[in-house]
Amino acid sequence: MARTSGQPKRYVQDLMRERAADLAPSADRSRLAILAALNLADELIRSRSERERDRVECAERVAQLTEKLADAV
């Protein structure tokens, strides 16, 4: 199931439905909410790591291009 950001309530509801499908339809809502929260925390941590990695790669590329420009001038 594809979730879209920008709609927090719907996002969490979809995530809880996914967890319910993984466990059992009759699973305790508190347990589903905790699993959804853990999943969201994992997504956030992964997203931040990816963003940091992209930032570092971009900075390295800018430094390389800056050096090439300096050498060409």
TIMI-2910 file (N, C-alpha, C, CB; in pm, 1 decimal, decimal comma, always signed):
<rs>
+----------+----------+----------+----------+----------+----------+----------+----------+----------+----------+----------+----------+------+
!      n_x !      n_y !      n_z !     ca_x !     ca_y !     ca_z !      c_x !      c_y !      c_z !     cb_x !     cb_y !     cb_z ! resn !
+----------+----------+----------+----------+----------+----------+----------+----------+----------+----------+----------+----------+------+
!    +84,5 !   -117,1 !     +0,0 !     +0,0 !     +0,0 !     +0,0 !    +89,7 !   +124,3 !     +0,0 !    -96,5 !     -0,7 !   +122,4 !  Met !
!    +67,1 !   +214,4 !    -92,5 !   +147,6 !   +335,1 !   -102,2 !    +92,6 !   +441,0 !     -9,0 !   +151,6 !   +387,0 !   -246,4 !  Ala !
!   +180,3 !   +497,7 !    +71,6 !   +139,8 !   +604,8 !   +162,1 !   +198,5 !   +734,6 !   +110,7 !   +185,7 !   +576,6 !   +308,6 !  Arg !
!   +125,0 !   +842,3 !   +125,8 !   +175,7 !   +972,7 !    +85,5 !   +193,9 !  +1059,4 !   +207,6 !    +81,5 !  +1040,2 !    -15,3 !  Thr !
!   +304,0 !  +1134,0 !   +207,9 !   +326,5 !  +1224,8 !   +319,6 !   +241,0 !  +1348,5 !   +301,0 !   +475,9 !  +1262,6 !   +331,7 !  Ser !
!   +234,2 !  +1430,5 !   +401,8 !   +154,8 !  +1551,6 !   +394,3 !    +13,2 !  +1532,1 !   +445,5 !   +150,9 !  +1601,0 !   +253,5 !  Gly !
!    -24,1 !  +1409,4 !   +472,5 !   -155,5 !  +1377,5 !   +525,5 !   -134,1 !  +1287,1 !   +647,1 !   -247,1 !  +1308,6 !   +416,6 !  Gln !
!    -88,5 !  +1344,6 !   +758,8 !    -47,7 !  +1262,8 !   +874,0 !   -152,0 !  +1163,0 !   +922,8 !    -11,9 !  +1351,9 !   +986,5 !  Pro !
!   -275,8 !  +1206,6 !   +936,6 !   -378,6 !  +1115,9 !   +988,7 !   -395,6 !   +996,6 !   +895,9 !   -513,0 !  +1189,5 !  +1006,0 !  Lys !
!   -410,3 !  +1022,3 !   +768,2 !   -428,6 !   +915,1 !   +669,6 !   -305,1 !   +824,6 !   +664,3 !   -457,1 !   +974,6 !   +529,7 !  Arg !
!   -187,7 !   +886,0 !   +672,9 !    -61,9 !   +811,3 !   +669,5 !    -55,4 !   +711,4 !   +784,2 !    +58,0 !   +907,2 !   +675,9 !  Tyr !
!    -87,7 !   +757,8 !   +904,2 !    -83,9 !   +670,3 !  +1022,6 !   -192,4 !   +563,0 !  +1013,6 !   -101,6 !   +753,2 !  +1152,5 !  Val !
!   -310,9 !   +601,1 !   +968,1 !   -418,3 !   +502,1 !   +953,3 !   -377,7 !   +392,1 !   +855,2 !   -548,4 !   +570,2 !   +905,7 !  Gln !
!   -320,5 !   +431,2 !   +742,6 !   -274,9 !   +332,3 !   +643,8 !   -167,9 !   +242,3 !   +701,8 !   -221,6 !   +401,8 !   +518,5 !  Asp !
!    -76,8 !   +301,8 !   +776,2 !    +30,3 !   +224,6 !   +838,2 !    -25,4 !   +125,1 !   +939,4 !   +130,9 !   +317,9 !   +905,8 !  Leu !
!   -123,4 !   +168,7 !  +1018,2 !   -184,6 !    +77,9 !  +1116,0 !   -259,6 !    -35,0 !  +1045,0 !   -280,6 !   +155,5 !  +1209,4 !  Met !
!   -324,8 !     -5,2 !   +933,1 !   -392,5 !   -111,3 !   +856,1 !   -292,1 !   -213,1 !   +804,0 !   -471,9 !    -50,9 !   +738,3 !  Arg !
!   -177,8 !   -163,1 !   +757,2 !    -73,2 !   -254,5 !   +710,2 !    -26,0 !   -345,8 !   +822,4 !    +45,6 !   -175,8 !   +653,3 !  Glu !
!     -2,8 !   -288,1 !   +938,6 !    +41,2 !   -369,2 !  +1053,2 !    -67,3 !   -468,9 !  +1092,5 !    +76,9 !   -278,7 !  +1173,9 !  Arg !
!   -193,4 !   -428,4 !  +1086,2 !   -303,9 !   -518,7 !  +1119,0 !   -306,1 !   -635,3 !  +1021,2 !   -439,3 !   -443,6 !  +1116,6 !  Ala !
!   -281,4 !   -607,5 !   +894,5 !   -279,2 !   -713,8 !   +794,3 !   -162,8 !   -808,9 !   +820,1 !   -269,4 !   -654,6 !   +652,6 !  Ala !
!    -51,2 !   -753,6 !   +870,0 !    +66,1 !   -836,8 !   +901,0 !    +39,7 !   -926,4 !  +1021,7 !   +189,5 !   -748,2 !   +927,4 !  Asp !
!    -36,7 !   -876,3 !  +1117,8 !    -61,7 !   -951,3 !  +1241,4 !   -191,8 !  -1030,2 !  +1230,0 !    -67,4 !   -855,8 !  +1363,1 !  Leu !
!   -297,4 !   -961,1 !  +1257,5 !   -430,5 !  -1021,5 !  +1250,7 !   -531,3 !   -908,3 !  +1253,0 !   -455,3 !  -1122,8 !  +1369,0 !  Ala !
!   -640,5 !   -923,5 !  +1183,8 !   -741,0 !   -816,9 !  +1182,8 !   -792,5 !   -780,2 !  +1322,0 !   -857,0 !   -858,1 !  +1096,5 !  Pro !
!   -787,7 !   -873,6 !  +1413,0 !   -839,3 !   -847,9 !  +1547,3 !   -730,4 !   -799,9 !  +1643,5 !   -904,3 !   -973,5 !  +1602,2 !  Ser !
!   -613,9 !   -761,4 !  +1593,0 !   -503,9 !   -718,5 !  +1679,1 !   -542,9 !   -594,8 !  +1760,6 !   -378,5 !   -689,0 !  +1594,9 !  Ala !
!   -490,6 !   -586,8 !  +1879,3 !   -517,0 !   -476,4 !  +1971,0 !   -471,6 !   -344,0 !  +1908,7 !   -445,8 !   -500,0 !  +2106,4 !  Asp !
!   -559,8 !   -242,6 !  +1912,3 !   -528,0 !   -113,5 !  +1850,5 !   -407,4 !    -46,4 !  +1917,2 !   -649,4 !    -20,5 !  +1857,6 !  Arg !
!   -390,5 !    -67,4 !  +2044,7 !   -274,4 !     -9,5 !  +2113,8 !   -145,7 !    -69,6 !  +2059,2 !   -283,8 !    -33,0 !  +2266,6 !  Ser !
!   -146,3 !   -199,3 !  +2040,0 !    -28,4 !   -267,7 !  +1984,6 !     -1,3 !   -218,4 !  +1842,0 !    -48,8 !   -422,4 !  +1985,7 !  Arg !
!   -108,5 !   -202,6 !  +1763,9 !    -93,0 !   -152,5 !  +1626,8 !    -36,4 !    -10,9 !  +1627,1 !   -228,1 !   -155,4 !  +1552,5 !  Leu !
!    -83,6 !    +73,0 !  +1720,0 !    -34,8 !   +210,8 !  +1728,2 !   +113,3 !   +213,8 !  +1764,2 !   -115,8 !   +290,5 !  +1831,4 !  Ala !
!   +154,6 !   +127,0 !  +1855,4 !   +295,9 !   +120,2 !  +1893,7 !   +380,2 !    +73,3 !  +1775,8 !   +315,5 !    +25,8 !  +2014,6 !  Ile !
!   +334,3 !    -29,1 !  +1705,4 !   +407,9 !    -76,9 !  +1588,2 !   +415,2 !    +30,4 !  +1479,9 !   +342,2 !   -203,5 !  +1532,1 !  Leu !
!   +306,6 !   +103,3 !  +1460,5 !   +306,2 !   +212,2 !  +1362,9 !   +406,1 !   +320,8 !  +1404,0 !   +163,9 !   +272,1 !  +1348,9 !  Ala !
!   +409,8 !   +353,6 !  +1532,5 !   +504,0 !   +454,8 !  +1581,3 !   +648,2 !   +409,9 !  +1560,7 !   +478,8 !   +484,3 !  +1729,9 !  Ala !
!   +676,2 !   +284,3 !  +1588,1 !   +811,1 !   +231,5 !  +1567,0 !   +847,8 !   +235,5 !  +1418,6 !   +821,8 !    +87,3 !  +1620,9 !  Leu !
!   +751,6 !   +200,8 !  +1334,3 !   +775,6 !   +204,2 !  +1190,6 !   +802,8 !   +346,8 !  +1144,4 !   +656,1 !   +145,4 !  +1114,7 !  Asn !
!   +724,8 !   +442,2 !  +1193,4 !   +745,0 !   +582,2 !  +1156,6 !   +881,0 !   +632,5 !  +1203,8 !   +633,6 !   +669,2 !  +1215,3 !  Leu !
!   +921,2 !   +594,4 !  +1324,0 !  +1052,3 !   +634,8 !  +1374,7 !  +1163,0 !   +577,8 !  +1286,2 !  +1071,0 !   +588,3 !  +1520,9 !  Ala !
!  +1148,2 !   +452,2 !  +1244,5 !  +1246,2 !   +390,4 !  +1155,6 !  +1252,8 !   +463,6 !  +1021,7 !  +1212,2 !   +242,7 !  +1133,3 !  Asp !
!  +1136,7 !   +496,3 !   +965,6 !  +1133,2 !   +570,9 !   +839,5 !  +1202,2 !   +705,9 !   +853,6 !   +988,4 !   +590,7 !   +792,9 !  Glu !
!  +1177,9 !   +774,0 !   +965,3 !  +1238,7 !   +904,4 !   +988,6 !  +1390,7 !   +893,9 !   +997,5 !  +1182,9 !   +966,6 !  +1116,4 !  Leu !
!  +1438,2 !   +796,6 !  +1071,8 !  +1582,4 !   +777,6 !  +1087,3 !  +1646,8 !   +744,9 !   +953,2 !  +1611,7 !   +666,2 !  +1188,9 !  Ile !
!  +1584,9 !   +657,0 !   +876,3 !  +1638,7 !   +623,1 !   +744,1 !  +1638,4 !   +744,1 !   +651,4 !  +1557,9 !   +509,2 !   +681,2 !  Arg !
!  +1530,8 !   +820,1 !   +655,3 !  +1520,4 !   +938,8 !   +570,6 !  +1628,2 !  +1040,5 !   +605,9 !  +1381,6 !  +1002,3 !   +584,2 !  Ser !
!  +1650,0 !  +1061,9 !   +733,7 !  +1754,3 !  +1156,4 !   +776,2 !  +1892,3 !  +1107,6 !   +733,9 !  +1750,2 !  +1176,5 !   +928,9 !  Arg !
!  +1916,7 !   +978,3 !   +745,3 !  +2045,5 !   +922,6 !   +703,9 !  +2067,3 !   +941,1 !   +553,7 !  +2053,8 !   +773,6 !   +740,6 !  Ser !
!  +1963,1 !   +913,8 !   +476,1 !  +1973,1 !   +931,4 !   +331,1 !  +1996,7 !  +1077,3 !   +295,2 !  +1846,5 !   +880,4 !   +262,0 !  Glu !
!  +1926,6 !  +1166,9 !   +362,7 !  +1942,7 !  +1310,3 !   +336,4 !  +2085,1 !  +1354,8 !   +368,9 !  +1840,8 !  +1392,7 !   +418,6 !  Arg !
!  +2140,1 !  +1307,8 !   +480,1 !  +2276,8 !  +1343,7 !   +517,8 !  +2376,8 !  +1288,7 !   +416,2 !  +2309,5 !  +1291,1 !   +658,8 !  Glu !
!  +2355,2 !  +1165,1 !   +373,5 !  +2443,9 !  +1105,1 !   +273,6 !  +2438,5 !  +1186,1 !   +143,5 !  +2404,4 !   +956,8 !   +247,1 !  Arg !
!  +2319,2 !  +1224,8 !   +101,8 !  +2304,1 !  +1306,0 !    -19,1 !  +2372,1 !  +1442,0 !     -3,5 !  +2155,6 !  +1325,1 !    -52,1 !  Asp !
!  +2360,2 !  +1500,7 !   +114,8 !  +2423,1 !  +1630,8 !   +140,1 !  +2574,7 !  +1621,4 !   +128,9 !  +2383,9 !  +1683,4 !   +278,9 !  Arg !
!  +2631,4 !  +1514,7 !   +185,6 !  +2776,2 !  +1495,2 !   +180,8 !  +2821,2 !  +1472,1 !    +36,4 !  +2818,4 !  +1376,0 !   +270,7 !  Val !
!  +2749,2 !  +1388,2 !    -37,3 !  +2784,2 !  +1363,1 !   -177,2 !  +2778,1 !  +1491,2 !   -259,2 !  +2691,0 !  +1257,9 !   -237,4 !  Glu !
!  +2677,4 !  +1572,8 !   -235,5 !  +2661,9 !  +1699,3 !   -307,6 !  +2777,9 !  +1793,4 !   -274,9 !  +2526,7 !  +1766,1 !   -272,3 !  Cys !
!  +2812,1 !  +1804,4 !   -148,3 !  +2923,3 !  +1890,8 !   -107,7 !  +3053,9 !  +1844,0 !   -170,4 !  +2936,3 !  +1893,7 !    +45,4 !  Ala !
!  +3075,9 !  +1713,2 !   -175,7 !  +3198,0 !  +1660,0 !   -237,8 !  +3200,9 !  +1692,4 !   -387,0 !  +3207,7 !  +1507,2 !   -216,4 !  Glu !
!  +3086,6 !  +1679,4 !   -452,9 !  +3078,7 !  +1707,9 !   -596,9 !  +3102,4 !  +1856,0 !   -624,2 !  +2941,7 !  +1665,2 !   -653,3 !  Arg !
!  +3045,9 !  +1942,1 !   -540,7 !  +3067,7 !  +2086,0 !   -555,9 !  +3215,7 !  +2118,5 !   -538,9 !  +2982,9 !  +2165,5 !   -453,8 !  Val !
!  +3279,8 !  +2057,4 !   -441,1 !  +3423,0 !  +2080,1 !   -419,0 !  +3504,8 !  +2035,0 !   -540,7 !  +3470,4 !  +2005,3 !   -292,2 !  Ala !
!  +3469,4 !  +1919,7 !   -597,8 !  +3540,0 !  +1871,5 !   -716,8 !  +3523,9 !  +1967,6 !   -833,7 !  +3489,2 !  +1732,8 !   -756,3 !  Gln !
!  +3401,6 !  +2012,6 !   -856,7 !  +3376,0 !  +2104,2 !   -968,3 !  +3442,5 !  +2240,0 !   -946,2 !  +3225,4 !  +2122,7 !   -987,8 !  Leu !
!  +3442,9 !  +2285,7 !   -821,6 !  +3509,1 !  +2411,5 !   -789,7 !  +3658,2 !  +2402,2 !   -819,6 !  +3486,3 !  +2448,8 !   -642,5 !  Thr !
!  +3717,3 !  +2289,4 !   -784,5 !  +3859,6 !  +2267,0 !   -811,0 !  +3887,1 !  +2264,7 !   -961,3 !  +3906,3 !  +2135,0 !   -746,5 !  Glu !
!  +3801,4 !  +2197,4 !  -1036,7 !  +3818,3 !  +2193,2 !  -1182,6 !  +3807,8 !  +2332,2 !  -1242,9 !  +3713,8 !  +2100,7 !  -1246,4 !  Lys !
!  +3711,7 !  +2410,6 !  -1193,8 !  +3698,0 !  +2548,4 !  -1243,2 !  +3820,9 !  +2631,9 !  -1211,2 !  +3574,0 !  +2614,2 !  -1183,3 !  Leu !
!  +3873,8 !  +2617,4 !  -1091,8 !  +3992,6 !  +2691,9 !  -1051,8 !  +4111,0 !  +2654,6 !  -1139,2 !  +4025,4 !  +2666,2 !   -904,7 !  Ala !
!  +4124,2 !  +2526,0 !  -1171,2 !  +4234,1 !  +2480,2 !  -1255,2 !  +4220,2 !  +2531,9 !  -1399,0 !  +4240,4 !  +2327,3 !  -1254,6 !  Asp !
!  +4096,9 !  +2546,0 !  -1444,6 !  +4072,2 !  +2589,1 !  -1582,2 !  +4095,3 !  +2738,8 !  -1600,6 !  +3930,3 !  +2553,7 !  -1623,0 !  Ala !
!  +4086,4 !  +2813,5 !  -1493,3 !  +4098,7 !  +2960,0 !  -1504,6 !  +4240,6 !  +3004,6 !  -1497,2 !  +4019,8 !  +3029,1 !  -1397,0 !  Val !
+----------+----------+----------+----------+----------+----------+----------+----------+----------+----------+----------+----------+------+
</rs>
